[in-house]
Every structure is written in structure tokens, then in C-alpha cells.
Amino acid sequence: MAQGKPVERPLSPFMLGQYYRLQMTSVSSILTRITGNALIVSAFLVVWWLVAAASGPDYFEPVNAFMTSWFGDLIFALSVLGVWYHYLAGLRHFLWDAGHGLQIETAEKLGWVCVIGSVVLTVITLIIV
Amino acid sequence: MRYLTARKRAEGKGAAHAGTEEHWYMTVSGVGLAFLIPAFLFIFGRAMGSSYEVVVETFSRPIPAIVTGLTLVVGLQHFIKGCKGMIEDYAGGSTRKILIIAVITISYFLMAAGIFALAKLVL
């Protein structure tokens, strides 16, 4: 430290990109972030719909018509898929925090559980509601 | 130049200055949401697509109103911290500060609007 020059320590490169091969653990991790943040769109629509319902039938009808149109249905179907993916990925984090499932093979399997499980739960949700 | 070594910055409550506070909050709100989300999806999914009268009647009942209010507040608090984590990973300086302030503002606005709507529907 005689020169007072800070040491340039190497930083780990971003998990997606040229430095790493595409793999289940990194893709399932970034998907958790993408789905979680994308759900703000759903939150906007849910609040808008609630405010419309509270404003009376005149304002509710056009808003409700938009939400139940094919476009609204598409957004909500994707929201349900996103919410279930994020849900399962969150449960996976609880498991990891408790110190379980950290072996690479198990972690990769858990990634597939999130992907396939979210599709299954979405289909079940859309059938029930 | 920075006079602090990397080790010194990581000591105590670390570079976040809040220790593991946010991680613990995500755990607690995550457990809460694990119970709230299935109930909310059922209530909201059933109400969406119903007539105006059915929608008003649904959200004027205590359980649907409470579950919806809790899902919005806990969900958006969870969102604030998750989104803040993302911004801190990819942005720095003033951009980081402005984005974090915007996210918190929008989230609280949505919470307030949602609670207002539910209060109006209940009363």
C-alpha cells in the first residue's frame, strides 16, 4: 500500500452471456427475477379493475370489457403463469436457505420442477377460475 | 481513491448498510404470499368476468376484501425490495437512486389506490 494504489480484483461475470454456457440454474434464476418484476403489470391491472368497480357501473363496464377481452385474457393467463413460476422458485429458495437441494443435480431438477410445475398449476388455475 | 479496503466495507452490516434485513423481509413476506396467492387467485379469478353486481358483492364481504388488501400490500412491499435488488445490480449513481424512488412511489400509489377501492366497495 506504499503507492496507495487500490488492487484491481476480478469480478465474476454476469451469469448469462459469453462466459458461461446456458444452464438450468442460471436460466431458472433470471426467470425468477423477470417474472417477479413483470408482475407489476398485473398489479396495475388488478388495482385499475378494483378502482373501476368502486367507481360504479358506468366506469366498470368498459374496463371490465378490456380485462375480459382476448388481450386481457392473454395478459392474465401470462400473469398466472408468472405468479406460479415465481411462487415455485420462491419455495425453492426456502429449501436452499434451509441448506437443502444445493447439489448441482438436485438444483437442476428443482429448476425443471419450477418450469413444468408452473405450467401445470397455470392450467389447473385456468380450469378452476 | 477509496481508502477503505474491500474487507473493511464488508464488515459489520456490510455494503448494504442494512445487513440481512432485506433477505429476512423477503423470507417473511414470501411465506405470507405463499398462503395469500392461492386464495387471491381463486377469489379474483372467480370475480373477474362476473357481472358488476357480483363483483361489488364479492369484495364487500370480509374474507375477499381482507385477502385482496393483504395480497396487494404484502405483494407490493415484496416487489419494492425485489425490484430494488434488481436496480442495485444493474444501475449505479443517480440512475439507481431515481429508479428506486420511482419504484417505491409507484408501489405505494398502487397500494393506496387498491385500499381506497376496497374500502369503497366494503362500505
Interface residues (C-beta under 8 A of the other chain):
Chain A: G4 K5 P6 R9 R33 G36 N37 L39 I40 A43 F44 V46 V47 W49 L50 V51 A53 A54 P57 F60 E61 N64 M67 T68 F76 V80 V83 Y87 G90 L91 H93 F94 D97 T125 I128 V129
Chain B: M1 R2 A6 T27 G30 V31 L33 A34 I37 L41 F42 F44 G45 R46 M48 G49 Y52 V55 V56 F59 T68 L72 G75 L76 F79 G82 C83 M86 I106 L110 A113 G114 F116 A117 L118 K120 L121
